[in-house]
C-alpha cells in the first residue's frame, strides 16, 4: 500500500462501521439579480474616444444594464439565445457573467457559465451567442468564455452525508431484473458523462456479484483506506472514480442482507468522492433491503431504468419503478437493451419481441425511451475491461450513449430552479377537500377538476391491470364513489404520487391525467379548499376563494 493508506482489509463481515445544466445558485452576499451588476455604463464621449473597458462583476449573473448602454445592447442580443429545455433565454437563466465592452476596439467579452460542464448544447450556446452579438454594428470581436459553476458543498439537509457532501447529482441505474445489461448501461453512461466534460464517479452496489472489476481496468485495482480518518480512497480509471466491493480484495460477498446493507452504506458514505458532477450508482437486481438502504442513505436526483423486450422483464422492472415512486425518485428514462439486431440483409429483427419499453413509458409516464441493439462489440468491450464508449467513442452505439447522457443531463436540470433548488413545476395537482375533487393544471392547458374515484379507477399499475393479459383486475363498483386521496406529491416532471385511503399508492402520469380531461366536472371556486403535501411530509390546506 502507498504511504499513509492501508488496503481495504476492514471491509469484511462483522466489521461494518456505523443533476443538462441547471440554473446558477444565488450568492447571498450579492445584491438581487434584478438589479444591474454593470460597474459603469458608457459615458458620452467628447472628441476622440479613449480606450476603456466596461467590466461587470465576475461572480454575479448579469441580467440588466443601464438603458442605452452598450451592455444593454449586448444583453438584448443574447436574449435571442433560448435554452431549449427551460424555454427561457440565457440572460434570464442567469448564465451571463463578467460582461465587458470596449468602445474603441469594438470588442465584447463575457463568460457563459453553466452549472455542469456536461451541458450537451454548450457548443451551440457559444456559437449562437457569438453570432447574436456580432449582429451589433459596432462589434468587431466577440470573446466568449465557456465555464461551469464550481461544485458547492451540499448541506446535511440534502440527504447526502459524509464523503458525498461535494457530489452534486446522484443517478441510479436499476433494472430489478438480472441479466438485462444494467451494469453495461451504467458504466458506459458514466464514461459518456465524463466525455461530456463532467466529473464522474461510479458506485457498484452489487456486493453479491460485483461487475465493475471486469468492466474497467484501473492501474491500481484496489480500494485503500486512510488509517487516521478511515476514509476510503476510490480507484480511478480514465478519469472516473470507481468503487466496488470487488476492489476490496474480498471477491463476492457471502453474508446476510442486513450485513450487506450496512457494508454498502459504509462504502458509499465513507468514500472520499471529492467534487463530482454526477455519481452513477449501479443498483443490484431486486427491490429489497439493499435498494431501500441506498435510497434512504442519500437523495437521488434521477433513476434510469433498464429492461429488455420480454414480458417477464417488464413485470420486474415495473416493481422497481413503483419502488422509486414510493421513495419520490423520478425515473427519467427507460433503456430497452438488446432491443433488436441488424441483419446482413439490412432488416431489423426483434428476437425478444417488442413493446416492453413503450408499455413502461406509457404506464408510468416516463419521458424518454432509448433502445439499444444487440451489438457484440458492446459486451466484448465490457468483458475486456475497457467500456465501448472509451475504446470506440465514434461508433453508432457510443453515439446512442451520448444521447442517453444528454437525456440524463437535461432531466436532472429540470429538477432545479433559479437558485439551484427544486424547480417551480409548471404542473399542479392538488386535492380540493371541501368538494372532494382533484384539481389538475398541466403545462399549457387550462385547469380542470376530476372526481377522485375516476382517477383511482383508471390506475394502470400491476395491482389494477393484469401484466400478462392487460385485463382489469377490479370493477368500477369496487372503488367507492366517495374515495379521497390522503396525499398527493410531485414525482419528477412527469407524474404525481397519490396515496389513497386504505394505503393504495398510485403513480398518475401527466399523460394519464390529460387523457381523463373528458371526465372533468364543474368546480365551485367560492368553496374550493385545497390540500397539498410539501417536502418533509408537511400537509397544508388553503382556501382558493
N, C-alpha and C positions, 0 to 999 in steps of 0.2 A: 504494500500500500504506500501511497505517497506520504510525505511527511505531514503530520498534523491530522491525518484522516485514517480511519480504520475501515476494513471491509465490512459489508452489511451482515456480519455474523449474528447480530442481535435479532434479525427477523426470523425467529423460529417459534414454534408453538410454545406457549407458556411464558413468553417474554414480550407480550404486546403492551405497549405503553398507552397510559391514559392521556362580445358583442361584435360588409359595406362600411361605411363611415358613419359616425354618429354626429351629434351636434356638440360644439365645444362647451366645456364646463365653465360657468361664470366664475370669475375671480372676485371674492368678497371685498378685497381691498380696492377694487376699481370702481369708478362711477357706473351707473346703469348703462346698459348697452344702447339705450335710446338716445343718449347724449353724444355729441360729436367727440371723437378722440383725436382729431387733427390738431396738432400743436399750433399751427398758424396757417392762415389762408393766404392766397396770392394777393398782395397789395397792388395798388395802381403804380405803374412804372412811369417815371418821367425821364425822357431822353433815352439813353442807351440802357437796355436791361442788364442787370447784374446777375451773374450766375448764382443761383440759390437752389436749395433743395428743401422741399417741404416734407418733413418726416413725421409720421404718426406713431403712436405708441406701438411697440413691437410685441406687447403681450395681450393687448385688448383687441377685441374684434372691432373692425371699422364698419359701421353701419350707416353713419350720416356724416355730412360735411357741410360747411357754410355754403349757403346758396350762391351760385355764380362762381364758385371757386373751381380750379382745375380738378381738385379732388372729387368734388360733387359730380363733375362731368365723367370722371373715370368710374365712379361708383354706379352712375346711371347706365353706363355701357355694360358693366359687369352684371347688372341685374338682368341682362338678356340671357345669361348662362343659368339654366334651370337644373336643379337636382332632380333626376328622373324618378326617384323614389318618394321624396318628400313633396315634390311638386312646387317647390319654392326656389327662388334664385339664391346664388351662393353668397350674396351680401346679406340677405335676410337670415340665411342659415348660420351666419357668423363665421364664415370661412376666411374672410379677407383680413389680413393684418399687415402692419409695417408698410403702409402706403406712402410712397414718396413720389414727387414730381419735380421736374426741372424745367423752368420756363424757357431757358435759353437753348439747351441741348435737345429739348423735346423728348426726354427720357422719362418713362414711368416705370416704377419698380414696386412690387408688392409681394407679400407672402400669401400663398393659398394653403392654409393649414387644415388638414383633415384629421379626424381623431383616430384613424387607423391607417397605417402605411399600406394596408391591403385593399384600399379602395379600388374597385375594378374599373372605374372610369376616370382615374386621375389624369391619364394622358389626354383624354377627351376634354376634361376641365381645363387643362393647361392650354390646349390648342384653341378652344373656344374663347377663353379669356384673352389670350393674346390677339386673336382676330378681332374681338369686340372692341378692345381698347385702341387698336391701330386704326379703327374707323374714324377716330377723332382727327381733325385736320392738322392739329399742331403736334401730334405724337409721331415721333420718328423711330423710337426704340422702346420695346417693352421687355422687361426682365421679370419673369415670374419664378419665384422660388417655391417649389413644392415641398411641404413638410407634413409631418404627422404630429399630433399632440402627444407630448410625453406621457407615459403611464403615470397615473396618480394613485397614491396609496388608497386602498379600499378600506373603509371604516368597518369596525366589527359588526355594525348593523347590516352590512351587506350579506352576511352569512358566509363569508369566506375567511376561515381562521388561519392562523399560523403562517406557514410559508406561502399560502395562497393570497396574501394581502396585496401583492402587486400584480395579480392576474386580473386582467380587465374583463375578459369574457370566457365563459366555460361552455363548451358544446359537447353534448352527449351523442354518441353514435351507438344505436341499440337495434336489436332485432328480436330478442326474446325467443329466437329460434336458431339453433346451432346449424352451421354448415351453409349459410346463405352468403358468405363472403363479407361479413360485417367488419372484421379486422382489416381486410384488404381495403375496404372503403375508408375506414378510419385513418389508416396510415397514409394512404395516398391523398386524402383530404388534408391532413395535417401538412404534408410536404407541399401541397398545392398552395395553401395559405402562406407558407414560408416563401414560396416562389413569387407570390404576390407582394412580398415586402414586409410581412408581419413577423413578429417574434412569436414563436410557436413552441408548445410542449405537447407531448403525448403521454397519457397515463393508461397503462394496460391494467384494467381492473379484474382480469380473469386470473385468479390465483390457481385454480384447478388445472387450467390449460393455457398458460401464457403464450401468446403468439408473437409478441414483439421481438424476442431474441432471434426468431427465424427470419423475420421480415426486414430487419435492419442489421447492419454490421458495424457497431461503434468500435473505435480503436481500442477503447478500454471498456469491455462489456461487463462491467461490474458496478454495483452501487457502492458508494463509500459513505461513511458516517463520520462527522466531526465529533471527536470524543467529548469536548467541552460542552457543546450545545446539543449533542445528539441529533443534529440536523443531517438529513440525507442529501448527498450531492448526486444529482441525476447524471446519467451517462449522456452522451451527445453524439449525434450523427448528422452530418450535412447541415449543421447549424440548428437542428431541432433537439430540444431537451427531451429525454426519454426515460421513463421509469416503468419497470415491470418487475414482478416477483421473480421472473426468470433470470433477472440480472443480480439477484440476491445470493446466488450460489446454492440455492436450495432445491432447484428443479421445480416440478409441480408439487403443490401442497396436498397433503393428506390430513385433513383436520375437519372439525365440525364447523357448521355455519357461523355460530356466534364468534368463534375464534377468527374465522376468515374476515368477518365484518370488522372486527377490531383491528386486524392486521391491515386491511385496506385503508381504514381511517387513519392509522398511524402513518402509512406510507404516503398518503395523499397530503396530509396536513403538515408533516414534519419535513417534507422535501423542500429544499431551498430553490423554488422555481425561479425566483427573481422576477424581473419585469417581463411579462408576457402579454401579447395582444390576444392570443387565443390559446386555451388549453383544451385539447381534444381528449375526451375520456372514452375509451373503448370499453363499453359495458359487456359483462358476461351474459350468456343467454339466461332467460328466466325473468321472473318478477318477484323474487323473494327478498330475503334479508339483505343480501349484498346490494341489490339495486336500491332498496329503501334507504340503506345506510349512506350510499353515495348521495342521494337526493337530499337527505337530511343533514349531511355533513356540510354541504355548501349549496349555494344557489346556482342553478343552471340558467343560462340565457336562452338556450335553444336545444332542441334534440333533432337529430337526423335519423329516420327510421329506415332500416334496410330489410328488404323482403325479396322473395323470388315469386314467379308467377303462379306456383302451386297453391291450391286452396288451403292446404294444411298450413302453409307458411302464413297465409292471410289470417287464419284463426289465432295463431300465436302472436303475430305482430299486433293484431287488434288489442290483445290483452296488454301489451306494452304501451300502446298509445293511451289506453284508459288509465294505466298507472301514472303516466306523465300528466294526464289531465287532472287526476286527483291531487297531484303534487304541484299543479299550476306551472308546469314546464311546457312552453309552447313547442309543438312539433312543426318545424319549418319546411321540411322536405321529406318526401318518400323516395328512396332509391330502390328501383326494381332491378336487382342484379341478375345476371345470367338470363336476361330477358329474351334474347334471340341470338342467332348467328347468321352471318352472311355466307351463303353457299357459293360454290365455284361458278354456278350459273347466274350469279348476280341477284338471286332471290333471297329474301329474308325469311328464315324459318324460326318457329317458336316451339321448341321441343317440350317445354314445360307448360304450354298453354298460354293464355293471355287474360288480362283483365284484373289481376290481383292488385296491382298498383293503382289502377284507376278506381277500383272499388274502395280501397283505403282512402284515397284522396277525396272521393265523393262522400263517403260515410262520415268522415271526420273533418272535412273542410280544410285539409292541409293544402297550402297554397301552391306547392311546387312538386312536380313528379319528374324524376330523372330515370332514364332507362340505360343500363349498361349491358353491352353484348357479351357473349361468351368469347373471350379472347385468350388464347393460350399464353401469349406474352405477358398478360397481366398476372396470372398465377405463377408463371415461371420466374418473373421478376421478384415476386414476394418470396418464393422459396429460395431464391438466390441471395437474399439479404440486401437487395437494392430495389426500392419501390420503382414502379414503371415510370411515374412522373419525374423521377430523378434520372433513371437510365435512358429514357426516351421522351423528353419533355415536348417534342413536336408531333408525336403521333396523335391519331384521332382519339384514342382513349384518354390521353393526357389532356386533350382539349375539352373532353367531356368533364373531366375532373375540374378543370379551370372554370367551367360553367357552374359546377356544383359549388365550388369555392365562392364564386361571385354571389350565388344564391344565399349562402350562409352569411356572408358579409352584409348583404342588403337586409336580410330578415332580422339579423341581430341589431342592425342600426335602427330599424323601425321600432324596436322596443325602447329606444332612448328619445328623450325630449330635448328642448333647447339648452337645459343646464346639465345634460348628461344623466338625468334621472329618467323615470318612466315616462314614456311619451303620452301626450294627450291623445287619447284614442278618438277617432272620428266616429266610431260606432258606439251606441249606448243601448243597453238592455237592462231595464230595471223593473221592479215589481210594484205596481200600484196597490197598496194594501187596502185602501178604502173601497175599491171596486173589484179587487182581486183580478186584475188584468196585468199582463206583461206588456210594457211599452218598449217598442223596438224602433230604433233610429239607426239605419245603416248609411254608410258613406254615399252622399249624393242623392239620397232618396228621402221623401217625407216620412215622418213618424207614423206608426200605426200601432194598434193595440190588439193583442191576442188573448183569448181565454187560456189560462194555464193548461186546462185539460187537453186542448187542441195540440199544444206543443208536446206535452207528455205522450200523447197517443201517436205522434209521428217520430218517436225515437227510433233510430236505426242501429242501435248497438246490438251486440250478440245476445243480450238479455231480452231483447224485444223482437229480433228478427233471426230466424234460423240461418246460421252462417253457411250451411250446406245447400239448403233449398231456396233461401230467400223468403220463405213464408213467415208471416207474422205469427208470434207466439202468444198473443193475447187478443181479446176482443175489446172493442171500444168501451163497452159497459163495465169492463174490469177496472177502468180508470174512473174514479169518482168525478162528477162534474165540478165539484167544489174543491178539488185538489189545489194546493197552493205551494209555491216554492219556499223553502226555508232560507235559501241564499242563492244569489247569482253573482258570479265573479268572472272577470275577463280572462280569456285564455289566449295569449298571444294577440295577433292581429287578425284572427280568422274565426274565432268561436267564443262561446261563453260556457262556463261550467255551472250547471244548475243542480243543487241538492234539493230533492223533493221531500215532502212529508213522507215519513216511512223509511228514509235513508237512501232512496234510489238516486244515483248520480247519472246525469245526462250531459253529454257534450253536444251542444247545439251549434253547428257551424252557421256562419253568416249566410251561406247558400241555402241551408235548410230554412232559416228564418225568412229569407226573402221569398222562398217558394210558398210560404204559408200566408203571404200577404192577402191572398184571395179569401182567407178566413178572418180577415180583420173585422173588428166590431167597433161601434162608436165609443168615444171616450168623453166623459164629462170632466173637463179641466177644472171646473169650480170645486169638485170634490176630490180631485186626484191627490194622492199622498203616496210618495214612492219610498221604497226601502232598498238599500244597497249595501253590499259587503265591501268594506275598504281593506287595503292591505294591512295585515296584522290581525284580521278577524273581527274588526270593529263594525258593528251593524248600525247604520244611520237611517233615520226616517225624516222626510221633509215634505212639506206641502207645496204643490205646484200653483196653488191659487194666488 
